[in-house]
Amino acid sequence: MASVFITTRTTPRRERRHVVRYRLGGRAYPIQHAGSFKTMKEAKARRDLIAGELAVGRNPAELLRTLVETPKVRTFAQWAEAYWTSRIDIGAETRKNTISHLKAMAVFNDRDPATITPADVQEWIAGLSLRPSSVRRYVATLRAVLDFVGVDPNPARDGRVKLPREERTVVDPPSAADVEAILAHSPRRWWLSLRTLEQTGMRVGELRDLEWRDLDVSGSRFRVRNGKTATARRWVAVPEWLMQEIADTCPPDDRTPERRVFPGFSPDVAKNVMARACKAAAIAHFHPHDLRHRYASVQIGRGVPVTQVAAQLGHAKKSLTLDTYSHVLLDETR
């Protein structure tokens, strides 16, 4: 018959130890060790635990193994991978940026996320050789990862963590002459894409994702289907002369719904093309997003209602349009 019992022994250092042992059956079964304790109270607690397992016909060995094994802790790197895999709600560009953010967090890779402190986060921030605006995005991703893990309180959200001060820079949009210089020094295949950015104020990613099913040629407008917000999912007005040029690039019979309107165009392409063109034209270095700034400035300068400009840009609040994009252009508007 199965049994469990306690014996007491004295160690070479003359310490009393209470040892719990058990048998799975009668004397024919070997005696199994179930733990050694300093106090009888601890030994009795282990004895009663073993007795309960024997009473229901289970071998206590599995339970004992669970008690003595150190639970495996997932590292920050493993949690970061799980977080990235779980983000099925974000677009390709955001996923690409998230990968860069997670790579910058390699200093935490072997750590248990629960052991990360606000001081660790602050030290990591200090080591990032990035613009303040970029640092904020990296920290936002770290906060999201630790929220995903369930670390509470989240050290990246601690009030003691300080972010670098972000000095607001005044954007000087390209003038009409700058735009013409950029086009003149860009490969011809990208002229129409860059011109469309300037004339519509669209984001580069929005232009990249345009398919022929998104064009209302007769109404001279584009449909942005994949905006992050309801306001961003909108119809964008296009000058009729520009819409005609775009329509001429593809015969009606070849305009399959899923075919891209600007094949090969992407944020990286736009950035590289404009950088080379500005250098070749010996003008200031402009970015694709500066064309969006130019569009808003020109429209506001023409007296177009701010609400209309905000709707074209996909802004939920007209204050964002005024605060961010209402630059003064000294050249002619067209």
C-alpha positions in Angstrom: 0.0 0.0 0.0 1.3 3.5 -0.9 2.6 5.5 2.0 4.3 8.8 3.0 6.3 9.5 6.1 8.8 11.9 7.7 12.2 11.0 9.2 14.5 13.3 11.1 18.3 13.3 10.7 21.2 15.5 11.8 23.6 16.8 9.2 27.5 16.8 9.6 27.1 20.5 10.6 24.7 19.3 13.4 21.6 20.8 11.7 18.3 19.0 12.1 16.6 18.2 8.8 13.1 16.7 8.4 13.0 14.5 5.3 9.8 13.5 3.5 9.8 10.1 1.8 7.1 8.0 0.1 6.4 4.6 -1.5 4.0 4.0 -4.4 3.1 0.6 -2.9 4.1 -1.9 -0.4 7.7 -2.9 0.7 8.4 -4.1 -2.8 8.4 -0.5 -4.0 11.5 1.6 -3.6 11.5 4.6 -1.2 11.3 7.9 -3.1 12.7 11.2 -1.8 10.1 14.1 -1.6 12.1 16.9 0.0 14.2 18.0 3.0 13.2 20.8 5.3 14.5 22.8 8.3 11.1 22.8 10.1 8.6 20.1 10.9 5.9 22.5 9.7 7.3 22.6 6.2 7.8 18.8 6.2 4.3 18.2 7.2 3.0 20.5 4.5 5.0 18.5 1.9 3.8 15.2 3.4 0.2 16.2 3.1 0.7 17.3 -0.5 2.2 13.9 -1.4 -0.5 12.1 0.5 -3.1 13.9 -1.5 -1.5 12.7 -4.8 -1.2 9.1 -3.6 -4.8 9.2 -2.4 -6.1 9.9 -6.0 -3.7 7.3 -7.5 -1.2 9.8 -9.0 2.6 9.5 -9.0 3.8 12.5 -7.0 7.0 12.6 -9.1 5.5 14.9 -11.7 4.3 17.4 -9.1 7.6 17.4 -7.4 9.4 18.1 -10.7 7.2 21.1 -11.2 7.9 22.4 -7.8 11.7 22.2 -8.1 12.0 23.3 -11.8 12.7 27.0 -12.4 9.9 28.3 -14.6 11.1 29.4 -18.1 11.0 33.1 -18.6 10.5 34.6 -22.1 13.1 37.1 -23.0 12.5 40.5 -24.3 13.6 39.3 -27.8 11.0 36.6 -27.7 8.3 38.9 -26.6 9.3 41.5 -29.2 9.0 38.8 -31.9 5.5 37.8 -30.6 4.5 41.5 -30.5 5.6 42.1 -34.1 3.8 38.9 -35.3 0.6 40.0 -33.5 0.4 43.3 -35.3 -1.8 42.2 -38.2 -3.6 45.6 -38.1 -0.7 47.7 -39.4 0.4 48.4 -43.0 3.6 47.4 -44.7 5.4 50.7 -44.1 4.5 50.7 -40.4 5.7 47.1 -40.1 9.0 48.0 -41.7 9.5 50.9 -39.3 8.5 48.7 -36.3 11.3 46.2 -37.3 13.8 49.1 -37.2 12.5 50.1 -33.8 12.8 46.6 -32.4 16.4 46.2 -33.7 17.3 49.3 -31.8 16.1 47.6 -28.6 18.7 44.8 -28.8 20.2 46.0 -25.5 17.1 44.4 -23.8 17.0 41.2 -25.8 18.3 38.8 -23.1 16.4 40.5 -20.3 13.2 39.5 -18.6 10.9 42.4 -19.6 9.7 42.5 -16.0 13.2 43.5 -14.8 13.5 46.6 -17.0 13.5 49.8 -15.0 12.8 53.4 -15.9 16.6 54.0 -15.5 17.3 51.3 -18.1 14.8 53.0 -20.5 16.4 56.4 -19.9 19.9 55.0 -20.5 18.7 53.4 -23.8 17.1 56.7 -24.9 20.3 58.6 -24.2 22.2 56.1 -26.5 19.9 56.6 -29.5 21.6 58.8 -32.1 18.4 59.9 -33.6 16.3 63.1 -34.1 14.0 63.9 -31.2 10.9 63.1 -33.3 12.4 59.7 -34.2 13.2 59.0 -30.6 9.6 59.5 -29.6 8.5 57.0 -32.2 11.0 54.4 -30.9 9.9 55.0 -27.4 6.3 54.6 -28.4 7.1 51.1 -29.8 8.9 50.1 -26.6 5.9 51.2 -24.6 3.6 49.1 -26.9 5.9 46.0 -26.5 5.9 46.3 -22.7 2.1 46.8 -22.7 1.8 43.7 -24.8 3.9 41.8 -22.3 1.7 43.1 -19.5 4.5 44.8 -17.5 2.8 47.0 -14.9 3.8 49.6 -14.2 5.3 50.1 -17.6 8.8 51.6 -17.1 8.7 53.3 -20.5 5.7 55.2 -19.4 7.2 56.3 -16.1 7.1 60.0 -15.4 10.8 60.0 -14.6 11.6 59.0 -18.2 12.5 62.1 -20.1 12.4 62.5 -23.9 14.7 64.8 -25.8 13.3 68.2 -26.4 11.9 68.6 -29.8 12.5 72.0 -31.3 9.9 72.7 -33.9 11.4 73.5 -37.2 9.8 75.8 -39.7 9.4 74.0 -43.0 10.2 76.0 -46.1 8.2 74.3 -48.9 9.7 74.2 -52.4 8.8 77.1 -54.7 7.4 76.6 -58.2 10.9 77.0 -59.6 12.2 74.4 -57.1 9.5 71.9 -58.3 10.4 72.5 -61.9 14.1 72.0 -61.2 13.4 68.8 -59.3 11.3 67.4 -62.3 14.0 68.5 -64.8 16.6 66.5 -63.0 14.5 63.5 -62.3 14.1 60.4 -64.5 11.1 60.9 -66.8 9.3 57.8 -65.5 8.8 59.6 -62.2 7.6 63.0 -63.4 3.9 62.2 -63.3 4.2 60.7 -59.8 6.0 63.8 -58.4 3.7 66.2 -60.2 0.6 64.4 -58.7 2.0 64.7 -55.2 2.5 68.4 -55.7 -0.9 69.0 -57.3 -3.0 66.9 -54.8 -1.2 67.0 -51.5 -1.4 63.2 -51.1 1.0 61.2 -49.0 3.5 59.1 -50.9 2.1 55.9 -49.5 -1.4 56.8 -50.6 -0.2 57.5 -54.2 1.8 54.2 -54.2 -1.4 52.2 -53.2 -3.6 53.8 -55.9 -5.2 51.2 -58.2 -7.3 51.8 -61.3 -10.5 51.0 -59.4 -9.7 54.0 -57.3 -9.9 56.5 -60.2 -13.0 58.4 -61.0 -11.8 59.8 -64.3 -15.0 61.6 -65.2 -15.2 63.1 -61.7 -11.5 63.9 -61.8 -10.8 62.4 -58.3 -8.9 59.6 -56.5 -10.3 57.4 -53.8 -8.0 56.7 -50.9 -9.3 53.4 -49.4 -6.6 52.4 -47.0 -6.3 55.5 -44.8 -5.5 54.9 -41.1 -8.6 56.9 -40.0 -12.1 57.5 -41.3 -11.0 61.0 -42.3 -8.0 59.7 -44.2 -10.2 57.4 -46.2 -11.5 60.0 -48.7 -11.9 61.3 -52.2 -9.0 63.5 -53.4 -9.7 66.1 -56.1 -7.4 66.1 -59.1 -6.9 68.9 -61.7 -8.6 67.8 -64.9 -5.5 68.3 -67.0 -3.5 66.1 -64.7 -6.2 63.4 -64.6 -6.1 63.3 -68.4 -2.4 62.8 -68.4 -2.7 60.0 -65.9 -5.5 58.3 -67.9 -3.4 58.5 -71.0 -0.7 56.3 -69.4 -2.9 53.2 -69.6 -5.5 52.2 -72.3 -9.0 51.7 -70.9 -8.9 48.0 -71.8 -5.8 47.5 -69.7 -7.1 49.2 -66.6 -7.7 46.1 -64.5 -9.1 47.0 -61.1 -6.1 45.9 -59.1 -3.5 47.3 -61.4 -1.4 50.0 -59.8 -1.7 53.5 -61.3 1.9 54.4 -60.5 3.8 51.0 -60.7 7.1 50.9 -59.0 6.6 54.2 -57.1 7.2 54.0 -53.4 8.3 56.2 -50.5 11.9 55.1 -50.9 11.9 55.8 -54.6 10.4 59.2 -54.1 12.9 60.1 -51.4 15.9 58.9 -53.4 14.8 60.5 -56.7 14.2 63.9 -55.0 17.5 63.8 -53.1 19.4 63.2 -56.3 17.4 65.8 -58.3 18.0 68.5 -55.6 21.7 67.8 -55.5 21.9 67.8 -59.3 19.9 71.1 -59.5 22.1 72.6 -56.7 19.0 73.6 -54.7 18.0 72.9 -51.1 17.3 69.3 -50.2 13.6 68.7 -50.3 11.7 65.6 -49.2 8.5 64.1 -50.8 6.4 65.3 -47.8 7.5 68.9 -48.6 5.3 68.7 -51.7 2.4 68.1 -49.4 3.4 71.2 -47.5 3.6 73.2 -50.8 0.1 72.1 -51.8 -1.5 73.2 -48.6 0.4 76.5 -48.6 -0.6 77.3 -52.2 -4.3 76.5 -51.6 -4.5 78.5 -48.4 -2.7 81.4 -50.2 -5.3 81.2 -52.9 -8.0 81.7 -50.3 -9.4 78.1 -50.5 -11.3 77.5 -47.2 -9.3 75.7 -44.6 -12.0 73.1 -44.2 -11.7 72.2 -47.9 -7.9 72.0 -47.7 -8.1 69.8 -44.6 -10.6 67.4 -46.3 -8.3 67.1 -49.3 -5.3 66.3 -47.0 -7.3 63.9 -44.8 -7.1 65.9 -41.6 -9.8 65.5 -39.0 -9.2 69.0 -37.6 -8.6 72.2 -39.6 -6.3 73.4 -36.8 -3.8 70.7 -37.8 -3.8 72.1 -41.3 -3.3 75.6 -40.2 -0.7 74.9 -37.6 1.4 72.5 -39.7 0.9 73.4 -43.3 0.0 77.1 -43.6 3.4 78.3 -44.9 3.8 81.5 -46.8 5.2 81.0 -50.3 6.7 84.1 -51.9 6.4 82.8 -55.4 3.3 82.8 -57.6 0.6 80.3 -57.0 -0.7 78.2 -59.9 
